[in-house]
Amino acid sequence: MGIIGFIVVGLIAGFIARAVVPGKDDFGIIGTIILGIIGSFVGGFLGSLLSDGPADLTAAGIIGSIIGAIVALIAYNAITGRKKV
């Protein structure tokens, strides 16, 4: 996947993760893209743990990116204590 693909998938995954996780997030568009890109790697890592292969830090597809971005956003909120719903 090229850099444009990472940006587009990151934007979509970050936007959906922000819509699914309740509460207000003060991320801009760049923060949303970064959240989605981090989510892509988190989703790829979780996918490699669930499969029979080794635990690799690889990028995932759109579904894995969305799931990873949701996990990353929930972890970020839990660690920073920013949102109490």
Secondary structure, 3 states (H helix, E strand, C coil): CCHHHHHHHHHHHHHHHHHHCCCCCCCCHHHHHHHHHHHHHHHHHHHHHHCCCCCCCCCCCHHHHHHHHHHHHHHHHHHHCCCCC
